[in-house]
Amino acid sequence: NAKLHLFGKCVESMRAQTMGFENIQWVIALHNSEEDYVAAVHELCDGFPNVEVFELYNESRTASSPRNACMEHVTGEYVFFLDADDFLFPYALEELLSKMVEHDADIGSFREESLVGSEGLQLVDNLRFKTLLDQTVPIHVLHRDSPEMAGWIDPRNGTVHKMYRVALLREHGITFEDDVTIGEDITFNLRCLRHADTVVVLPQLIGYGYVMNA
């Protein structure tokens, strides 16, 4: 039930991806959504053959359940999680994917820009990228034995600006924990880092627009 005008911006940002919208499998979970909202999302998305919209109703009130359900539908080699009230910059997926493929990476990440979407909220830091890595270079390639691997990024930044190799998640049974009410993406990231061999970090690339809502 994210605000429809924000989800509309999300749809526009996906259609504008430079890698070609038709080359993206987009799986959308309508999680415990109201009837009118479901109809509106179907109206926006049903005309695209590469978009799959499904409805999910359960007692869960976290983001874990819909993300796990979406993963059951994923057929590609890489996955990126996107919230309904956020958006991607046009080059985001193509540039991150190309670096992941080039370096055979299990996880890739870039910067995000935080924006205020509701009145009464105060933005503290509009470019969230808390890392111990050198931000004056365009890319870091970290391996399991790299001393920087443990401090490459603050896990509290979650999943919203990261891409994951699907095989990494499935081979190790990595899912989001539905009984974790806050910070489910932190435990997810820590489990991913436990098994990842290579991580690419693009500290200068702003790819994700994170909209803060009351």
Backbone as numpy.savetxt, mean C-alpha at the origin, in Angstrom:
# Nx Ny Nz CAx CAy CAz Cx Cy Cz
-16.56 2.69 3.71 -17.37 3.91 3.71 -16.52 5.18 3.71
-15.34 5.10 3.13 -14.53 6.32 2.99 -15.30 7.33 2.13
-15.03 8.59 2.33 -15.75 9.62 1.57 -15.61 9.37 0.08
-16.73 9.40 -0.63 -16.74 9.03 -2.04 -15.89 9.96 -2.90
-15.83 11.25 -2.56 -15.02 12.14 -3.39 -13.54 11.80 -3.25
-13.15 11.26 -2.08 -11.76 10.83 -1.91 -11.51 9.52 -2.65
-12.47 8.60 -2.59 -12.30 7.37 -3.35 -12.28 7.65 -4.86
-13.07 8.63 -5.28 -13.03 9.03 -6.69 -11.65 9.50 -7.10
-10.98 10.24 -6.21 -9.61 10.68 -6.48 -8.66 9.49 -6.52
-8.93 8.51 -5.66 -8.14 7.28 -5.64 -8.26 6.56 -6.99
-9.48 6.45 -7.50 -9.71 5.80 -8.79 -8.98 6.55 -9.91
-9.09 7.87 -9.90 -8.41 8.67 -10.93 -6.91 8.47 -10.89
-6.35 8.37 -9.68 -4.90 8.19 -9.56 -4.47 6.82 -10.08
-5.29 5.81 -9.90 -4.97 4.49 -10.42 -5.04 4.48 -11.94
-6.03 5.12 -12.49 -6.19 5.16 -13.94 -5.06 5.95 -14.61
-4.43 6.84 -13.86 -3.36 7.68 -14.40 -1.97 7.06 -14.28
-1.88 5.84 -13.76 -0.57 5.22 -13.57 0.17 5.05 -14.90
1.43 5.48 -14.92 2.20 5.47 -16.16 2.51 4.07 -16.66
2.41 3.06 -15.81 2.65 1.70 -16.26 1.48 1.15 -17.06
0.38 1.93 -17.11 -0.80 1.51 -17.84 -1.81 0.86 -16.92
-2.96 1.49 -16.75 -3.98 0.97 -15.85 -4.38 -0.45 -16.22
-4.40 -0.75 -17.52 -4.80 -2.07 -17.99 -3.81 -3.15 -17.57
-2.62 -2.77 -17.15 -1.61 -3.73 -16.72 -1.65 -4.01 -15.22
-2.62 -3.41 -14.55 -2.74 -3.54 -13.10 -3.97 -4.37 -12.77
-3.81 -5.39 -11.94 -4.97 -6.08 -11.37 -5.33 -5.36 -10.07
-6.50 -4.77 -10.05 -6.92 -4.02 -8.86 -8.06 -4.77 -8.18
-7.82 -5.22 -6.96 -8.81 -5.95 -6.18 -9.32 -5.02 -5.08
-10.62 -4.78 -5.06 -11.22 -3.84 -4.10 -12.16 -4.59 -3.18
-11.95 -4.47 -1.87 -12.84 -5.07 -0.88 -13.75 -3.99 -0.30
-15.04 -4.20 -0.43 -16.03 -3.34 0.23 -16.33 -3.98 1.57
-15.67 -3.48 2.61 -15.71 -4.13 3.91 -16.76 -3.48 4.82
-17.80 -4.24 5.12 -18.89 -3.76 5.99 -19.43 -2.41 5.51
-19.54 -2.27 4.20 -19.97 -0.99 3.63 -21.48 -0.89 3.55
-21.98 0.34 3.59 -23.42 0.59 3.49 -23.90 0.35 2.06
-25.18 0.05 1.92 -25.75 -0.35 0.64 -25.54 0.72 -0.44
-25.81 1.96 -0.11 -25.64 3.04 -1.09 -24.18 3.19 -1.50
-23.29 2.98 -0.55 -21.86 3.10 -0.84 -21.41 1.99 -1.78
-21.89 0.78 -1.52 -21.57 -0.35 -2.39 -21.99 -0.06 -3.82
-23.21 0.45 -3.97 -23.72 0.75 -5.32 -22.87 1.82 -6.00
-22.43 2.82 -5.25 -21.63 3.90 -5.82 -20.27 3.40 -6.29
-19.65 2.53 -5.51 -18.34 1.99 -5.89 -18.47 1.10 -7.13
-19.51 0.28 -7.17 -19.73 -0.55 -8.36 -19.93 0.33 -9.60
-20.63 1.43 -9.43 -20.86 2.33 -10.57 -19.54 2.92 -11.08
-18.64 3.20 -10.15 -17.35 3.78 -10.53 -16.41 2.77 -11.17
-16.50 1.50 -10.76 -15.44 0.55 -11.08 -15.84 -0.63 -11.95
-17.11 -0.92 -12.07 -17.52 -2.15 -12.75 -17.20 -2.16 -14.24
-16.97 -1.01 -14.84 -16.72 -0.97 -16.28 -15.30 -1.34 -16.69
-14.43 -1.61 -15.72 -13.03 -1.91 -16.03 -12.77 -3.40 -15.87
-12.32 -4.09 -16.93 -12.12 -5.54 -16.85 -11.00 -5.96 -15.91
-10.09 -5.05 -15.58 -8.98 -5.40 -14.69 -9.27 -5.10 -13.22
-10.50 -4.67 -12.92 -10.88 -4.34 -11.54 -11.89 -5.36 -11.04
-11.59 -5.91 -9.88 -12.51 -6.86 -9.24 -12.99 -6.25 -7.93
-14.31 -6.10 -7.81 -14.90 -5.54 -6.60 -15.71 -6.64 -5.92
-15.43 -6.87 -4.65 -16.22 -7.85 -3.91 -16.61 -7.30 -2.54
-17.66 -7.84 -1.98 -18.19 -7.38 -0.70 -17.81 -8.35 0.41
-17.44 -7.80 1.54 -17.00 -8.59 2.69 -17.71 -8.07 3.94
-18.44 -8.96 4.60 -19.17 -8.58 5.81 -18.77 -9.52 6.94
-18.27 -8.96 8.02 -17.90 -9.75 9.19 -17.85 -8.85 10.41
-17.40 -9.40 11.52 -17.34 -8.64 12.78 -16.04 -7.84 12.92
-15.15 -7.99 11.97 -13.86 -7.30 12.06 -14.03 -5.81 11.84
-13.26 -5.03 12.59 -13.27 -3.57 12.41 -11.86 -3.06 12.14
-11.00 -3.94 11.67 -9.63 -3.54 11.35 -9.40 -3.66 9.85
-8.26 -3.16 9.40 -7.90 -3.26 7.99 -7.36 -4.63 7.62
-7.10 -5.48 8.62 -6.50 -6.79 8.36 -7.41 -7.68 7.54
-8.66 -7.75 7.91 -9.59 -8.68 7.26 -9.74 -8.41 5.76
-10.03 -7.19 5.33 -10.15 -6.96 3.88 -8.84 -7.13 3.13
-7.72 -6.79 3.74 -6.44 -6.98 3.06 -6.16 -8.47 2.85
-6.39 -9.27 3.88 -6.19 -10.71 3.74 -7.13 -11.30 2.70
-8.36 -10.83 2.68 -9.33 -11.33 1.70 -8.92 -10.95 0.29
-8.41 -9.75 0.11 -7.94 -9.33 -1.21 -6.79 -10.19 -1.69
-5.90 -10.56 -0.78 -4.74 -11.36 -1.16 -5.13 -12.70 -1.77
-6.29 -13.22 -1.39 -6.75 -14.49 -1.94 -7.07 -14.37 -3.44
-7.29 -13.14 -3.91 -7.65 -12.91 -5.31 -6.46 -12.50 -6.17
-5.33 -12.20 -5.54 -4.17 -11.66 -6.27 -3.54 -12.75 -7.14
-3.29 -12.42 -8.40 -2.65 -13.36 -9.33 -1.29 -12.87 -9.81
-0.93 -11.63 -9.51 0.34 -11.07 -9.97 1.51 -11.43 -9.08
2.70 -10.98 -9.48 3.92 -11.30 -8.74 4.21 -10.31 -7.61
3.60 -9.13 -7.68 3.85 -8.10 -6.68 2.51 -7.50 -6.24
2.47 -7.03 -4.99 1.22 -6.46 -4.48 1.52 -5.16 -3.75
0.58 -4.23 -3.89 0.66 -2.93 -3.23 -0.70 -2.66 -2.58
-0.71 -2.26 -1.31 -1.95 -2.01 -0.59 -2.28 -0.52 -0.62
-3.52 -0.20 -0.97 -3.94 1.20 -1.12 -5.26 1.41 -0.39
-5.29 2.39 0.50 -6.53 2.70 1.21 -7.46 3.55 0.35
-8.75 3.44 0.59 -9.75 4.05 -0.28 -9.71 5.57 -0.27
-9.21 6.16 0.82 -9.20 7.62 0.90 -7.82 8.21 0.60
-6.93 7.39 0.04 -5.61 7.86 -0.34 -5.43 7.76 -1.85
-4.24 8.11 -2.35 -4.03 8.09 -3.79 -2.55 7.89 -4.09
-2.25 7.57 -5.35 -0.88 7.41 -5.81 -0.55 8.48 -6.83
0.70 8.93 -6.84 1.17 9.81 -7.89 1.37 8.97 -9.16
1.25 9.56 -10.35 1.18 8.78 -11.60 2.33 7.80 -11.83
3.53 8.16 -11.45 4.71 7.34 -11.73 4.98 6.30 -10.65
4.20 6.29 -9.58 4.54 5.55 -8.37 4.78 4.06 -8.61
3.79 3.36 -9.14 3.90 1.92 -9.27 4.97 1.51 -10.28
5.04 2.23 -11.39 6.01 1.87 -12.43 7.44 2.01 -11.93
7.75 3.12 -11.26 9.13 3.34 -10.84 9.53 2.39 -9.72
8.62 2.15 -8.77 8.95 1.25 -7.68 9.09 -0.18 -8.19
8.17 -0.61 -9.04 8.23 -1.96 -9.59 9.50 -2.18 -10.40
9.89 -1.20 -11.21 11.08 -1.37 -12.06 12.33 -1.58 -11.21
12.43 -0.87 -10.09 13.60 -1.03 -9.21 13.56 -2.37 -8.48
12.37 -2.82 -8.13 12.25 -4.12 -7.46 12.66 -5.24 -8.41
12.22 -5.15 -9.65 12.57 -6.17 -10.63 14.07 -6.12 -10.94
14.60 -4.92 -11.11 16.02 -4.76 -11.44 16.92 -5.38 -10.37
16.54 -5.24 -9.10 17.37 -5.71 -8.00 16.85 -6.98 -7.36
15.83 -7.59 -7.97 15.26 -8.84 -7.46 14.88 -8.70 -5.99
14.16 -7.63 -5.68 13.84 -7.30 -4.29 12.53 -7.95 -3.83
12.47 -8.22 -2.54 11.25 -8.75 -1.92 10.33 -7.64 -1.44
10.90 -6.51 -1.07 10.14 -5.35 -0.58 10.73 -4.09 -1.21
9.86 -3.14 -1.56 10.31 -1.85 -2.06 9.50 -0.75 -1.40
10.10 0.42 -1.25 9.36 1.51 -0.62 9.81 2.86 -1.16
8.90 3.86 -1.01 9.23 5.23 -1.36 8.61 6.16 -0.32
8.71 7.46 -0.56 8.17 8.44 0.38 6.66 8.59 0.19
6.04 9.19 1.17 4.64 9.54 1.05 4.45 11.01 1.41
3.46 11.62 0.83 3.08 12.99 1.18 1.78 12.93 1.97
1.78 13.51 3.16 0.59 13.52 4.00 -0.19 14.82 3.78
-1.49 14.69 3.63 -2.38 15.82 3.38 -3.53 15.80 4.36
-4.00 16.97 4.74 -5.14 17.07 5.65 -6.43 16.99 4.84
-7.27 16.00 5.17 -8.52 15.81 4.44 -9.75 16.19 5.24
-9.58 16.54 6.51 -10.71 16.91 7.36 -10.37 18.16 8.15
-11.36 19.00 8.36 -11.14 20.22 9.14 -10.82 19.86 10.59
-10.01 20.69 11.21 -9.69 20.49 12.61 -8.46 19.64 12.86
-7.88 19.06 11.81 -6.66 18.27 11.97 -5.44 19.13 11.66
-4.38 18.89 12.38 -3.15 19.64 12.17 -2.07 18.70 11.65
-1.49 19.04 10.52 -0.45 18.22 9.90 0.89 18.53 10.55
1.54 17.50 11.08 2.82 17.69 11.75 3.98 17.57 10.75
3.90 16.58 9.88 5.00 16.32 8.94 4.38 15.86 7.64
4.51 16.64 6.59 3.80 16.30 5.35 4.60 15.36 4.45
5.83 15.06 4.81 6.61 14.08 4.04 7.13 13.02 5.02
6.32 12.00 5.25 6.68 11.00 6.24 7.66 9.99 5.63
8.85 9.97 6.15 9.82 8.98 5.73 10.89 8.92 6.80
10.55 8.33 7.93 11.48 8.28 9.05 12.44 7.13 8.83
13.68 7.45 8.56 14.67 6.43 8.24 16.04 6.87 8.71
16.88 5.90 8.96 18.26 6.19 9.32 19.17 6.22 8.09
18.61 5.94 6.93 19.40 5.89 5.71 19.66 7.28 5.13
20.71 7.38 4.34 21.08 8.63 3.67 19.99 8.99 2.65
19.36 10.16 2.81 18.29 10.57 1.92 18.79 11.44 0.76
20.10 11.60 0.63 20.65 12.41 -0.46 20.95 11.56 -1.70
20.71 10.26 -1.61 20.93 9.37 -2.75 19.58 8.85 -3.23
19.43 8.50 -4.53 18.12 8.11 -5.05 17.67 6.71 -4.67
18.61 5.81 -4.33 18.21 4.43 -4.05 19.18 3.77 -3.08
18.62 2.93 -2.21 19.41 2.04 -1.36 18.97 0.61 -1.67
19.93 -0.27 -1.84 19.65 -1.68 -2.02 20.24 -2.41 -0.82
19.37 -2.96 0.02 19.79 -3.61 1.25 19.61 -5.12 1.14
20.56 -5.85 1.69 20.50 -7.30 1.69 20.43 -7.82 3.13
20.16 -9.08 3.28 19.96 -9.65 4.61 21.11 -9.36 5.54
22.32 -9.37 5.01 23.49 -9.16 5.86 23.89 -7.69 5.97
23.08 -6.79 5.42 23.39 -5.37 5.51 23.12 -4.87 6.93
24.06 -4.18 7.56 23.82 -3.67 8.91 22.69 -2.65 8.94
22.39 -2.02 7.79 21.32 -1.01 7.74 19.92 -1.64 7.68
19.84 -2.96 7.43 18.54 -3.58 7.22 17.59 -3.35 8.39
18.13 -3.43 9.63 17.27 -3.32 10.80 16.72 -1.91 10.99
17.40 -0.89 10.48 16.96 0.48 10.72 16.59 1.22 9.46
16.21 0.47 8.41 16.00 1.11 7.11 14.80 2.02 7.11
13.77 1.69 7.89 12.60 2.57 7.93 11.80 2.30 9.19
11.18 3.30 9.70 10.33 3.16 10.88 9.13 2.29 10.51
8.95 1.11 11.11 7.82 0.25 10.74 6.47 0.87 11.03
6.44 1.92 11.85 5.15 2.59 12.11 4.60 3.26 10.86
5.43 3.46 9.85 4.94 4.03 8.60 4.07 3.05 7.83
3.95 1.84 8.32 2.95 0.91 7.81 3.25 0.33 6.44
2.18 -0.04 5.76 2.29 -0.72 4.46 1.99 0.21 3.29
1.54 1.43 3.56 0.92 2.23 2.49 1.90 2.76 1.45
3.20 2.67 1.68 4.14 3.10 0.64 5.14 2.00 0.34
4.68 0.76 0.45 5.55 -0.38 0.20 4.92 -1.34 -0.80
5.78 -1.98 -1.59 5.37 -3.04 -2.50 6.05 -4.32 -2.05
5.31 -5.44 -2.16 5.80 -6.72 -1.66 5.77 -7.77 -2.77
6.77 -8.66 -2.75 6.73 -9.81 -3.64 5.70 -10.79 -3.09
4.75 -11.19 -3.92 3.67 -12.06 -3.47 4.22 -13.40 -2.98
5.24 -13.92 -3.65 5.82 -15.20 -3.24 6.37 -15.14 -1.82
6.92 -14.00 -1.41 7.43 -13.84 -0.05 6.31 -14.06 0.97
5.15 -13.46 0.69 4.02 -13.56 1.61 3.46 -14.97 1.66
3.31 -15.58 0.51 2.67 -16.90 0.45 3.58 -18.02 0.93
4.86 -17.94 0.60 5.79 -18.99 1.01 5.94 -19.06 2.52
5.80 -17.92 3.18 6.00 -17.87 4.63 4.70 -17.65 5.39
3.57 -17.71 4.71 2.27 -17.58 5.37 2.08 -16.25 6.07
2.58 -15.18 5.47 2.51 -13.85 6.10 1.18 -13.19 5.77
0.39 -12.91 6.78 -0.88 -12.22 6.64 -0.97 -11.14 7.71
-2.03 -10.35 7.63 -2.29 -9.34 8.66 -3.05 -10.00 9.81
-2.70 -9.65 11.04 -3.32 -10.25 12.22 -4.60 -9.50 12.57
-5.72 -10.19 12.44 -7.00 -9.52 12.62 -7.31 -9.20 14.09
-6.63 -9.85 15.02 -6.88 -9.57 16.43 -6.03 -8.41 16.94
-5.22 -7.83 16.07 -4.44 -6.64 16.42 -5.23 -5.42 15.97
-5.75 -4.64 16.90 -6.67 -3.56 16.56 -5.95 -2.32 16.04
-4.74 -2.07 16.50 -3.96 -0.92 16.05 -2.54 -1.39 15.75
-2.02 -1.03 14.59 -0.65 -1.38 14.25 -0.49 -2.75 13.63
-1.55 -3.26 13.01 -1.45 -4.57 12.36 -0.41 -4.57 11.23
-0.16 -3.40 10.65 0.83 -3.34 9.58 2.25 -3.39 10.13
2.44 -3.04 11.41 3.76 -3.13 12.02 4.19 -4.59 12.15
3.31 -5.43 12.69 3.64 -6.84 12.82 3.81 -7.49 11.44
3.01 -7.05 10.47 3.13 -7.56 9.10 4.51 -7.24 8.53
4.94 -5.99 8.69 6.24 -5.58 8.17 7.40 -6.31 8.85
7.29 -6.50 10.15 8.36 -7.19 10.87 8.48 -8.64 10.41
7.36 -9.28 10.13 7.40 -10.65 9.63 7.99 -10.69 8.22
7.66 -9.70 7.42 8.23 -9.63 6.07 9.74 -9.45 6.13
10.21 -8.55 6.99 11.64 -8.29 7.10 12.40 -9.49 7.62
11.73 -10.32 8.41 12.38 -11.53 8.92 12.79 -12.45 7.79
12.02 -12.47 6.70 12.25 -13.42 5.62 12.80 -12.77 4.35
12.78 -11.45 4.25 13.20 -10.78 3.01 14.70 -10.89 2.81
15.11 -11.14 1.56 16.53 -11.18 1.23 17.04 -9.83 0.75
16.20 -9.10 -0.01 16.63 -7.82 -0.56 15.50 -6.80 -0.45
15.85 -5.59 -0.06 14.90 -4.48 0.06 15.46 -3.30 -0.73
14.63 -2.65 -1.55 15.04 -1.42 -2.21 14.27 -0.25 -1.61
14.97 0.83 -1.34 14.38 2.02 -0.73 14.68 3.21 -1.64
13.64 3.94 -2.01 13.79 5.12 -2.86 13.46 6.36 -2.01
14.44 6.90 -1.30 14.18 7.95 -0.32 13.79 9.29 -0.91
13.97 9.49 -2.22 13.64 10.78 -2.83 12.36 10.72 -3.66
11.79 9.55 -3.81 10.61 9.40 -4.66 9.33 9.50 -3.82
8.53 10.52 -4.10 7.24 10.68 -3.41 6.18 9.99 -4.26
5.67 8.88 -3.78 4.74 8.09 -4.58 3.33 7.99 -4.04
3.16 8.17 -2.73 1.87 7.91 -2.08 1.32 9.18 -1.45
0.04 9.44 -1.64 -0.63 10.55 -1.00 -1.49 10.03 0.14
-1.09 10.32 1.37 -1.80 9.84 2.56 -2.72 10.96 3.08
-4.03 10.74 3.01 -4.99 11.77 3.41 -5.44 11.53 4.84
-5.20 12.51 5.70 -5.59 12.41 7.11 -7.05 12.83 7.27
-7.86 11.94 7.85 -9.28 12.21 8.07 -9.65 12.03 9.53
-10.56 12.86 10.00 -11.00 12.77 11.40 -11.71 11.44 11.66
